[in-house]
Amino acid sequence: MLFGSMIAGGTSIGGGAVAFPVFTKVLHISPHDAKIFSLAIQSVGMTAAALTIYLSKIPVEWRVIPWASLGGIFGIFLGLDCLSPLLPPDILKISFTVMLTTFSVTLFILNQNHKRKKKININLG
């Protein structure tokens, strides 16, 4: 999981997103159990990140937080309660793989454009 943590931190996708494919494809854990554990990993990691942002006084666009939270809450309940029981485990693994691959290809393409404007505004002191 150390290697997974480095990937998760370097890509900003989170530990749960890295753990799920490892659990299902390498360790052959059922997608249902891997999903629950990945959600727990993601929750701990995101809580730690939120505390770090808050304690470091990193500027946050607070107007976005309620809308993003509303979409996240809706997505979690829709996914866990409605979609997850209906989808077979293989479809869960394939859809997660497609999503993760799409994210990585998009990130790779964006990073190839060296003229792209990047805003780095971190003041930890």
Backbone torsions as a table, in degrees:
resi	resn	phi	psi	omega
1	MET	NA	-17.2	177.1
2	LEU	-62.3	-46.2	177.4
3	PHE	-61.3	-42.5	177.8
4	GLY	-63.0	-37.1	178.3
5	SER	-65.3	-38.8	178.4
6	MET	-66.4	-40.3	177.6
7	ILE	-65.3	-45.1	-178.8
8	ALA	-62.1	-42.7	179.7
9	GLY	-70.3	-34.4	-178.9
10	GLY	-76.9	-21.2	-177.8
11	THR	-111.3	-6.6	-179.6
12	SER	63.5	23.3	177.5
13	ILE	-94.3	-16.9	175.9
14	GLY	96.2	155.9	-176.7
15	GLY	-66.2	-34.7	179.7
16	GLY	-64.9	-36.0	179.3
17	ALA	-69.3	-28.7	177.0
18	VAL	-82.8	-36.8	-176.5
19	ALA	-69.2	-36.9	-174.9
20	PHE	-57.4	-52.1	179.3
21	PRO	-65.1	-33.0	177.9
22	VAL	-65.0	-45.1	179.8
23	PHE	-63.1	-45.0	-173.6
24	THR	-80.5	-37.1	-173.7
25	LYS	-95.9	-35.4	-177.3
26	VAL	-93.4	-48.8	-176.5
27	LEU	-91.9	-5.0	176.8
28	HIS	56.1	39.7	173.7
29	ILE	-84.4	145.4	-178.1
30	SER	-60.9	143.4	-179.3
31	PRO	-57.3	-32.6	179.0
32	HIS	-63.7	-49.0	179.6
33	ASP	-67.1	-39.1	178.8
34	ALA	-64.5	-36.7	179.3
35	LYS	-63.4	-44.8	-179.2
36	ILE	-64.7	-45.6	-179.2
37	PHE	-67.4	-39.0	177.9
38	SER	-63.6	-38.3	176.9
39	LEU	-63.7	-38.1	177.6
40	ALA	-66.5	-43.5	177.6
41	ILE	-61.0	-45.1	-179.4
42	GLN	-62.1	-40.3	-179.5
43	SER	-64.6	-44.2	179.1
44	VAL	-65.5	-44.8	-179.5
45	GLY	-64.2	-42.3	-179.4
46	MET	-71.0	-33.9	175.9
47	THR	-65.8	-42.8	177.4
48	ALA	-62.8	-40.8	179.0
49	ALA	-65.5	-42.1	179.2
50	ALA	-62.9	-42.1	177.7
51	LEU	-64.8	-39.6	178.3
52	THR	-63.8	-44.3	178.4
53	ILE	-61.8	-44.6	-179.0
54	TYR	-65.6	-48.3	-177.1
55	LEU	-71.1	-27.3	177.6
56	SER	-83.9	-5.9	-179.9
57	LYS	58.6	39.6	175.9
58	ILE	-74.3	131.6	-178.7
59	PRO	-61.1	137.6	-179.0
60	VAL	-129.0	140.5	175.5
61	GLU	-83.3	90.6	-171.1
62	TRP	-66.3	-21.0	179.1
63	ARG	-68.3	-21.8	-178.2
64	VAL	-83.5	-28.7	-173.4
65	ILE	-56.0	-49.1	-179.5
66	PRO	-62.0	-39.1	-179.4
67	TRP	-69.0	-42.0	178.1
68	ALA	-65.8	-39.2	178.5
69	SER	-65.2	-41.4	178.7
70	LEU	-61.2	-45.2	177.4
71	GLY	-64.8	-38.8	178.8
72	GLY	-66.1	-44.0	179.2
73	ILE	-63.3	-44.9	178.4
74	PHE	-61.0	-44.6	-179.1
75	GLY	-64.8	-39.2	179.3
76	ILE	-64.1	-48.4	-178.8
77	PHE	-67.3	-39.0	177.6
78	LEU	-63.3	-45.5	-178.5
79	GLY	-68.6	-47.1	-175.7
80	LEU	-74.6	-39.6	-174.7
81	ASP	-90.8	-36.0	-173.1
82	CYS	-101.0	-50.5	-173.7
83	LEU	-83.3	-43.4	-174.0
84	SER	-58.2	-44.3	179.7
85	PRO	-67.9	-23.4	-176.4
86	LEU	-86.1	-26.0	-174.4
87	LEU	-91.0	136.4	175.4
88	PRO	-70.2	156.2	-177.2
89	PRO	-54.8	-36.9	-179.4
90	ASP	-64.8	-37.7	178.6
91	ILE	-66.5	-38.3	177.1
92	LEU	-61.0	-45.0	-179.7
93	LYS	-65.2	-43.1	-178.5
94	ILE	-66.8	-44.2	-178.3
95	SER	-65.3	-37.6	178.0
96	PHE	-67.1	-40.0	178.4
97	THR	-63.3	-43.2	178.9
98	VAL	-63.0	-43.8	180.0
99	MET	-62.5	-45.8	-178.0
100	LEU	-67.6	-39.1	177.9
101	THR	-65.6	-42.4	177.6
102	THR	-60.5	-43.2	178.1
103	PHE	-61.2	-45.8	-177.0
104	SER	-68.1	-38.2	178.1
105	VAL	-66.4	-42.8	178.2
106	THR	-61.6	-44.8	178.9
107	LEU	-63.1	-40.2	178.6
108	PHE	-63.4	-45.7	-179.5
109	ILE	-64.2	-43.5	179.2
110	LEU	-62.4	-37.8	-178.9
111	ASN	-75.4	-13.8	176.0
112	GLN	-77.3	-21.4	179.2
113	ASN	-86.1	97.6	-175.8
114	HIS	-76.9	-12.4	178.5
115	LYS	-87.5	-5.3	-178.8
116	ARG	-64.6	134.9	-179.3
117	LYS	-74.5	132.3	178.2
118	LYS	-121.5	132.8	179.1
119	LYS	-107.7	113.1	177.0
120	ILE	-115.9	110.2	-175.0
121	ASN	-132.4	66.3	-178.3
122	ILE	-112.8	124.0	178.6
123	ASN	-124.1	96.7	-177.4
124	LEU	-92.2	1.2	-176.6
125	GLY	-107.4	NA	NA
